[in-house]
Structure formats: structure tokens, C-alpha cells
Amino acid sequence: MTLNDFRDPAVRLEVRTQIKILELAAQELEDDILGFRLARSFDLREIGLVYYVMASSENVADALRAAERYSRIMNDGIQLRFEMVGLTATLALEYVGVDRRSDRHQIEFWLVTLVRICRQVTAGRLVPSRLQMRHLRGGTPAEFRTFFGRDVEFGADGDAISFPVPVALLPLVGRDGYLHDLLRRYADEALIRKAPHGATVRSRVEKTLTTLLPHGRGVAKEVARQMGLSTRTLSRKLGEEKTSFAEILDQLRAALAKRYLEEEQLPVSEVAWLLGYRELSSLTHAFKRWTGMTPRQFRSTRSQPS
């Protein structure tokens, strides 16, 4: 890694490298909340395409769904998952192939940035209903409380931001539907073009599964074959990233199911087929496990007027 690499916006640092650089910088500067401070001060437009897709979305929830879908364009090492259950909308962050215990500044940078985006696109000072971070701190720093408008739950089981559903349904200022559709096409193309050598094994498995599921071939043996690996090697490599094929398959199906069900013209039976289920009852059983609702109940809640 050279100084020119840091100056080149096209160079993407691995998440492990990002974590290490922030930790070393914090130690050198004797700044215990460096990630928080950095996230407060940069121009959000520097994020690029993903920011503009979010900012042109219809409401906060759609913006966070865009973050979930397109965040891999910026960083393969962090995976976002958005869901609305009951009265709460939650965006959770997970590291891929990285020990979460090795980080503090990077995750704080992400959470501050996401809250800043939500506030900027609504022109309002949105206050999360809940903020969770896995690492420990001796209480919520005063700067955090002032910025977030509430205390942070440190030592939690995960890293997540939650908002009440009415906040998630707030319309975005200056929403441009035509621009949003155009930018989404660019973002989808960027995902497809993403270089395989820079991807995690997990992301390669997800990409392969997406094409295999509708044909009922979303099994480890076939995925490994298409990736040029043995089933045992694939299992070992996924283990190194602290995940498994079964976990990826289940989580990918859950994410795709929600995305497909948002397309109201798509029959639920076809959604089941796209996910590799040969029986609608199999999708219904899995979807209730993921969300506590049937696919039709989920679709009904999405179509209710705000």
C-alpha cells in the first residue's frame, strides 16, 4: 500500500486494512473517537453512486434498502441488512470474513454516516429509536449523545440502527423518480461488473446462487463446481470467513424474497420458484421463520398507504 493508493479514489482498501489504519491513526492522535469524528466531517457526496441512489429514493426505508443492495459496490467486507418488522425499521451491519472484535472506529464511522445520510435526505434531525454496537465503551460519550440524540447500547449482540416505521416512511426531499431509476440501472451494472478477484468467497457464492436458484440447483456441490472448487474447499474457505453455505443460502433467500415480494405484479408462486422452492408451502414456512409473517401478509403491509 502506497501513499498514491490512499489518494486514488478508485482503490478500495480491504476492511481489515481500513480497521487497522483507523486504529493506528487513533492511537497516534490519541483520539478515542476518531471514527466518529471522521464520519461527522466528510462530504457525503464523496460516497458516490450509492449515496445518489439513496438520496433519490422515495422514502427513508427505500433509501436504506438501496444501501443494503448496493453497499458492496463500495465495500465487500461489510454487509447491510434492512427489515421492517412490526413498528420498527432496522438496518443491521455485519462484517464478512473479519473478526468484529478487532474493530471499534470503523463501525462507529459507518453508523454515524448512515444517520447523517438519513438526516440529509429528509432535511430533518432524525433520532434513532435504538442504536446498538457490539464493542464495549464505558458509557455513551457526550459527543455521541449530542449527535445521535440518545444513548448507545454498547456490548450489544449486533450493530444496528432502528427507527420507528413512521420515520422510515418519511418522504425524501427533492425525490427524483426518473433519476433514481437511471441510477439504479447504473448501480446494478456496477454490481455485475464487480471484479471477482476483489470479492469475498461469500459474495461469489451469493452471485452464483442467484443464477442457480430458479433452476433448483442452488446446492453447495453445484456452486462449488461453478466456482472451480471442491465442496470441501468451499466449506473451508467459507469457514475462514466465519460463515457457511447453509447460512448464506438462507440469508440470501430471505433478502431476495423481500425484494421480489415488493414487485406486486410478481405472483407469490413465482417468487417461490425464483428462490428454488418447488412448493409454495416451503416458501411460506421459511418466510414466517424470517419475518413472522406469510409472504402475502408481508406484501399487504408493503402496499398499505403511508
N, C-alpha and C positions, 0 to 999 in steps of 0.2 A: 504494500500500500504506500503510495507516494503522495506528496502534497498536491500534485496535479489531480490525482484521483479525488481528493476531497473537494477540489474546486469544480470538478466536472459534474454537472447535474445529471448526466446520463449514467454515471457509475452508481450502482446500487450496492451498498455495504450489506454483508450478511448481518442478521440480527445479533449474532454473538459478538461481532465486531462493534456494532453500534453500542451494545450494552457495555463492552469493555472500555470503549473510548469515553463514554459518558462517566463511567465510574472513575477512570483515571483523571479526567478533567475536574470532576467534583472534588477529588482528593487534593489535586494540585491547587485548586481555587479555594479549598476549604469551604465549599458551598454544599450544605447538606440537602438542599432542594433545587439543585441545578436543573434537572429535567423539567420541573415545574416552571422555573423562571424562563428557560428557553422557549417553552411552549407558549408562554404569555406574550412573547415579544416578536415573533416572526410573522411575516405577511402570509396569511392563509392561502393566498393565490399561488404561492410557491409550491403548494402540493400538486398543482397541475390539473390534469384531466379529471381525476377523481373528485377533486373539490368542485369543479364546474358542473359535473353530473349531479352531485349532491345539491348544489346551490340552485339548479334549475328544476329540481323535483317539485312535486305538487305540495307535499307537506313534510313535517319532520320525520314521520315514520318512513315515507318513501326515500327520503334522503339517507336515513340510516340503513335501509335495505340496499341502497346503492353502495354505501360504504362496505357493507357485508360482501356484496358481489364483487366489487372492483378493487378492494384494498390490496389484493395480490399483485395488481399491476405495480404498486409501489414496493411491496414488501412480502416475500413468500414466508417469512418467519413468524408473522402474526396473523391469526385467523379471527375474523369478527363474525359473531352470530347474533342476529336480531330476531326478537319474537315479541308478540303481544299476547299476553295471557291474562284473562280477567280484566282488571282495571289498571294493569301495569304493562308498560313497554320497556324492554330491557335490551341493551346492547352489551354482549359479553365479549371479552378479548381472551384469546388463548395463544400461547406460544407453540410453535411447531418445531420439534426437534431440539428444543432448548430448555435447560433446567430453569424453571421460573424463579427458583430461589437465588439465582445468580444476579437478579435484576431488581432495581428499585426506580432509578431515574428514568429509564426508557418507558416503563409502563405509566409513570406519572405524566410524562410528556404526552403520551397517546391520549390519556383520559382528559387532560386539560385541553388538548387540541380539539377533541370531539365535542366537548362542551362549548368551546369557542365557536366552532362551526355552527352548532345548533343556535347559538345566540345571534350570530351574524346573519344567518339566512332568515331569521324571524324578526330581526331588529328588536329583540327583547332580551331581558336578563333572565333566561330560563334557569330555574333552580331544580336540580335533580331531586327526586323523592328518595333516592338511595344511591350511595356511592360505596363500592367495595373494592378493596385492594388486598392481595394475598400477603404482601410483605408486612412486617411489623414496624411500627413507629410508637414512640412514647406519647401518644395522643395526637390530635389533629393540630398541625402547625397553624398559627394565626393567619398566615398568608393564604393557606388552603381554605380556611373557614370563610375568609373575606371573599375569595374568588368564587368558590362553589356555592356559598350561601348556606352551608350546612357542614356538619362533621363528616369525616370519612371513617368507614368501618375498616380499620386495618386488621390484618390477621384473619381475613375472611376466607371462605372456601374458594373464591374466584375473584376475577377482576371484571367489574361490570358497572354500567351506569343505568339507572332506571328513571323513567318519567311516568307520571300519570298518563293514561291513554288520551285524555283531552289535550294535553300538551303535545303528545305525539301527532295528533291530528291537526295541529295548527298549520295554516297555510303559510307558504314561504313568500317573502317579499320579492316582488319582481319575477315571479314564476313565469318561465317561458317554455311552454309545452313543445313547440317546434324545435327550439334549441336543445331541449332535453332529449328528444327522440334522436336528433342528429348526433349528439354527444354520446348517447348510449350505444349507437352503432359503432362509433369510433372505439369506445371502451371495450365492446365485445370483440372487435377485431384485435385490439391490443392484447386481450386475454389469450386469443387463439395464437397470436404471433409470439407470445412469450417464450423465450428460448428455453428448451428443455434442460440444457446444462446448468441453468441458473435456478431450476426448480427443485423443490424438495421431493423426496420419494412420495410423500403423501400427495402433493399436488399432481404429480404424474399419475398416481393411482386414480385420483378423482377425475382427471381429464379422460383417462382410459375408460373408467367405469361409465361415464356419461354417455359414451358411444355404444357401450355394450349392453346397458340395462334394458333398452327397449327390445332387444333381441333375446332376452332371457339368458344372457351369457355373462352376467356380472358376478363371476366367481373368481376366487383367488388364482386358480390354475390358469384360466384364460387371460386374466390381467397380467400375471407374471410372464406368460408366453409372449404377449404383445410388447412387453417391456424388455424382452430379451433376458429374462431372469428365470431361475428355478423357483418353485413355490417356496422352498426352504430359504433361499437367499432373500426373496421378497419379504418373508416373515421376519428374517433377521434385521434387514435394513429398516423396516418399519418399527421394530423393537428399539432400534437405536434412536428413533425419533419419538420414542415413548408413546407409540400408538400401535394399532393392529388393523388388519384388513377388515375384520368384523366391525370394529368401531368406526372406521372410515365409511364403510358401506352404509351403516345405519345412520350416521350423521349426514352423509350426502343425500340419502333418500329423504330424510326429514327436511333438509333445506330445499331440495328440488320439489318436494310435494307442496310446500307452501308457495313456492314460486309458480308452479303450474296451476295451482288452485286459484291464484289471482287472475288467471286468464279465464273469465267467466264463460267464454264460448267453448272451452275445452271440457268435454264430458268427464265426470269423475272416473268412469270406467277406462277412459283413455289415459288419464293420469296414472292409474294403476298399471296399465301396460307400459307406459314410458318409464316407470320405475322398476320394471321387471317382475311385477306381481301378475300371476296368471289368474288370480281370483280377487274380486273386489273386496271380499271379506278380509283378505290378508292385508290390504292397504288400510282398511278401516281399523283393524286391530292394532296395527303399527302406529297409525296416526293418533289414536286415542292414547297410546303409551307416550308419544312425543308431546302432545298438547293437551290431553284431557278432553278433546273434542273429536267428533267424527269429521271426515272431510267436508261433508255438506254443512255441518254446523259452523266449521271454520269459514267456509265460503260465505255463509249467511252473515257472519259478523263482519266480514270484509266489505260486503256490499251495502251495509247499513249506512244511511246518510250521516255525515258528521254534524 
